[in-house]
Amino acid sequence: MRKLLYAMQAVAMLLLLNNMATAQGILKGKITSESGEPLGNASIVVGGNKGGTATDSTGTYRLSLPSGTYKVVITSVGFNPYSMTVKIDNTTVTRDVALQFAIADLSEVVVAVGSRASQRTFTTTPLPVDNINASELQSAGQLSFDKALQLRVPSFNTVNTPVNDATSLLDPYEIRNMGPSRTLILVNGKRKNPSALVYIQTSPGRGETGADLSAIPTEAIKRVEILRDGASAQYGSDAIAGVMNVILKDRFDYTNFKIASGVTHKGDGFSILTSLNGGANIGSKGFINYTINFQRENKTNRSGTVDAEGDNNDLSDGTAASLVEVKKYLARFPDAKNISGTPTSTAAKFLINAGIPVSENTDFYANAAYVYKKVQSFANYRTPYWKQDYGLLHAAGTEYLGYGPTFEGDLNDYNATVGFKTIKSGWTHDISFTTGGNKQLYTVENTVNHSLGAKSPIRFKPGGFAFNHVVGNIDISKEVTDKLNVAFGSEFRSENFQIFAGDTASYTGEGANSFPGVNEINAIKVNRFNIGGYFDLSYDITKALLVNGTVRQEYYSDFGSAFVWKISGRAKVAGDKLTIRSSVSTGFRAPSLHQINLQIAQQSFVPGQGIQTKGIVSNKSPQAHLLGVPALKPEKSVNFTAGFGFNPTKNLSVTVDYYHIDIKDRIILSSNITNTAAGNTELDDVLRNNGIVGVSFFTNGIHTKTEGIDVVANYKNIPVGNVGKLTINLAGNYTLANELTGNVTNPKLISDAGQSTIDDIQIALLTTSRPKYKAVLGGDLVLGKWDFLLNNTLFGPTTFHNDGLDKNLKLEFQTKVLTDLNIGYQFSSRVNASIAVNNIFNITPEWKLKALNSNGDAILSDPAKVKQNVNAITFNGRYSMVTYDGSHFSQLGTTFLATLNFKL
């Protein structure tokens, strides 16, 4: 009996201990904004993988936890995270929290670009890195990612080209005046595919290609990091100017439905956008986040008044009788029925980002994106005194008023990455596979092939282009000690480029008027592969002094190998308030498959001669060999940066960085090589024998030097009243030099004929066609439920030497300031709205002709000669605001965009 009693006592004791061990408590409360609005779908995450929950529509939460002490983190999109320590026993603990509206604080944000050996925060990185968060992109009042960056990053420039054609599918962009092909675009740290299109118009970016930034839906972006430094050693080709890493939204907070609509002050360009961003969380770390985006933008028209004398000389007979007819037509249609502006565009974008833990040490990650885009732009209108339609484009018995060819482009762009990241025994292994591609097919309508006359069709399929790549990455890193970090890895990439032939009628004879098709003999499909490896070492000599070094070896199947290196360092002084940093590196850019293999014909306006067909011959073609054009080789660069970051207080930061970029063997699309005046050189024979009016080709023709200064300043948390907070941002870029150095490399056949692969037009496009300086000054005021953003963008002077402009003159776009205002209101925790008025003072580009010497002064004193030059650069007034070759910012003037966001 006594033994039984002892046993019962023992069991009771075990039950009591078990109950004590598993005692449960309750953590509950309400999450609101600092203005008192309840926050639904706010995340409550318990540290140590102990679980979590989310608030309901009233902002309340409830969570059961075993007894213990926990660190709890509360987050909600648009608000600063809040961390608290809570002790739980077998009672109920109530914690109500008011989250503060988010004001960008970079002090603890980890930079994903820069060193491959160790990630640093923005205040400790030895390299200049911009951080653009989602709210800054959304408040820009732009529907596309690239146009939002134009108003947020001083060293980034893009603008709609005045002559669209295939360029209407995506506009050229660049960082630090380096062209689109020298900025590497990453998505979640993995290389995004470039576009299939090569820009061949006489505009900035000519002869290059870049990734389609507009294909990335802004609503899917968490933040963007822009490394403003050469990074070939870390990332390989295409990173001479820097790296842009687009970081996608990950952990799910709430489903957001967005609808936006806009219009220009002239009532055209109506746009509509709908977007849905949502997802789900998987455990405490996993997630799926998706974005679906549909948008439509109607065309705009900013055509100028056409000059009759100019059109009569260029497009008609040039006689007094023909001038009467030209004037009669232009009296009825002063703009010659031209449509000059942004194209009609329709796009559907889909993107998904996921991360799923598969074990305690390993995560699976993936992202995929697809965009379909269809655009329609308009060629110069063919007036009756310019072109005939053989009765094909107007009804019999009706007056013939000319015809306007249309250009339609169909674009498909995709990219996807899958990978596994494992952290074990201090080693991080990241293995990934990436694929991506871009395909463009074109249609030309409402035009004719004049070589076919009355037998011509009026709709043509002129062909197109495609590019795709597959990339494999292995990246391994380890924190060897608390001072030493090491990383190494390898990348394999296979690339394919294809040119699609047009239908026969599109290229027969003269070809489709306005956009000739690709001849079947120029249709090709080519491939290459490359493999590279890198080694990266980061060492904290002291807590304040850091050095980082990287070496990289690349091998390409079509031109050989490249070896590059980089050394950077950072010193923190004055109690970590001042950071001094510098880097020096070598870099390279492989010639793209597009540049090696492109061969097409294209029509363009030639002052005094009208529209002429000019050819681009492949670097590997027989014609190129006859001209003595050598095979393309990689560009080689030397980059140097030096600067400092100053953080005297938590709320104030200032960075200043100087950069110097020296590029040898820079690849250019040459100027148009034509017959000499005498017509008796070997060059003339080659051109005549191949039936070419003019020829361009890609070549390693020049050596350039670019240097400048970047300044970024941020002052946040300035109190306004009892509940208001103000942030002031200032960022600027000043180009000290952007010029050619040394001699131009010309094939002997061309130099013997007294010609050159580069002319004043090309030099201007490369060196002065982007603003000399650009600055962004903005203020963001959060006042209760209201949010006010006032932004001023200064565009410095831009200089062109346009085709047809007298050599004694230059054209300069004047310095202008554009002011944008965005007002937002939080109706409830689930609904907010904003209205953006961009360029509220309706500032448009303005240019002047300037003399380079006394001969230029004489020209500017002669009204007839001034008119002749103005006609040459504006196609007789059709492009009077931006000129035929471009400008430094949009010509649309004031635009409006209203946005509604719903949390579902």
Secondary structure, DSSP 8 states (H G I E B T S, - for coil): -HHHHHHHHHHHHHHHHHHHHT-EEEEEEEEEETTS-B-TT-EEEETTT--EEE--TTSEEEEEEESEEEEEEEE-TTB--EEEEEEE-SSEEE--EEE-B-----TT-B--SS-SS---BTTT-SS-EEEEEHHHHHTT--SSHHHHHHTT-TTEEE---SS-GGGGGS--EEETT--GGGEEEEETTEE----S----SSSTTTT-----GGGS-GGGEEEEEEE-S--HHHH-TT-SSEEEEEEE--S----EEEEEEEEETTS---EEEEEEEEEEEETTTEEEEEEEEEEEE----------HHHHHHHHS--SHHHHHHHHHHHHH-TTTT---S--EEEEEEEEEEEEEE-SSSEEEEEEEEEEEEEEEEE---B-TTT---TTSSS-TTS----B--EEEEEEEEEEEEEEEEEEETTEEEEEEEEEEEEEEEEEEES---TTTGGG--SEEEEEEEEEEEEEEEEEEEEE-SSSEEEEEEEEEEEEEEEEE---HHHHSTT-STTS----GGG--EEEEEEEEEEEEEEEESSSSEEEEEEEEEEEETTTEEEEEEEEEEEEEETTTTEEEEEEEEEEEE---HHHHH--EEEEEEETTTEEEEEEE--TTSHHHHHHT------EEEEEEEEEEEEEEETTEEEEEEEEEEEEEEEEEE---EE--SS--SHHHHHHHHTT-SEEE-EEEEEEEEEEEEEEEEEEEEEEETTTEEEEEEEEEEEEEEEEE-S-----HHHHHTT--S--HHHHHHHHTSS-SEEEEEEEEEEETTEEEEEEEEEE--EEE--TT--TTEEEEE--EEEEEEEEEEE-SSSEEEEEEEESTT-----EEEEESSHHHHHHHT-HHHHHHHHHHHHTTTTTTTTTTT--SS-S--SEEEEEEEEE-
